[in-house]
Amino acid sequence: MLALISTIGIPLGPALSGLMLTNLDFRWLFIVNVPYALAALAGVLRYVRGGAANRPVVQPGPLPVALGMGFVLMTWGGINAGEGYMLAGGWVP
């Protein structure tokens, strides 16, 4: 079911938002999300209890932190790959 929703939503979302931007003001894109946000808030208030406040916070180890930093640096490198950037005072293409 989730695959079906993703298969329909991924191409349909940009098409509908483009149609809305063509015919309406851009603020309508935010107004459309208000009912979904209210429904999510109602679900959180109804189903999530305060039990998480008594649990200890689990800190991630060094591996997830290193992987996260690596992914951020790989993304930054991919974005800036064609532009070149300054590194240690020299020009790196």
N, C-alpha and C positions, 0 to 999 in steps of 0.2 A: 504494500500500500504506500509506503514511504517513497519507493522508487517511482511509482506512478505519479505521486504528487510532485516530485522533483522533475520528472520528465515533462510534465505539463507546465509547471511553474517557471522553470528556467527560461524557455522561449517566450512564454506568455507575459511574464512580468515586464521585461523591457519594451515589448510591443505595446502593452496597455499604457505604460508610463509615457512612452513617446507619443501615443495618441492623446493622452491627457495634456502633455506639455504643448502639443500643437494647438489644441482647441481651448484649453483652460489656462488659468494662472498657475504658476509653479507651486503656490501654497496649497493647492488641492492635493498634491502628492503627500503632504503632511496630514491633511485633514482626513484622508482615506485611512490612515493608520490609527486614528484615535479609537475607533471601536475595537480593534484588535488589542491595543494597549489596555483599554478598560477591561476587556475580557481576560487578558493575562493577569492583570492586577487582582481581579475578582478571584481567579483561580488560585493565585498565590495566597491571598488572604484566607481562602477557604481551606486549602489543603496543606499548606506549610505551617507547621506549629513552631513554637519557640524552643523546641528541644535541641536545636543546634547550638544554642548559647552556652550549654553546659559541657559540650564536647571540647576536648583540647584541639588546638590548631596544629595540623600536621604540616611541617615544613618540608618542602621538596629537597631531595638530595642534590649533589653536585651534577649528576648526569642530566636530569631534566633542565636544569638551569643552563648548562653548557649547550645542550641541544637547542634550547630556545634562543640563546644568543647566536648560535651558529646559523639558525634559520633566518634571524633578523639580518645578520651580516650578508648571507647569501642573497637575500631579497634586495638589500641595498646595493650589492655589487651588480645584480642583474639589472636593476633600474639604471644605474650609472655606467653600464658597460660600454656604451657607445660614445660617451662624452669625455672620458678621461677625467682624472682627478689628481689633486696634489697629495703626495704621500712623502713625508720626511723631507720636505723642501724640494723635491724633484717632480717632474711631470711624468706621470705614468699613463700611457695610452690605454 
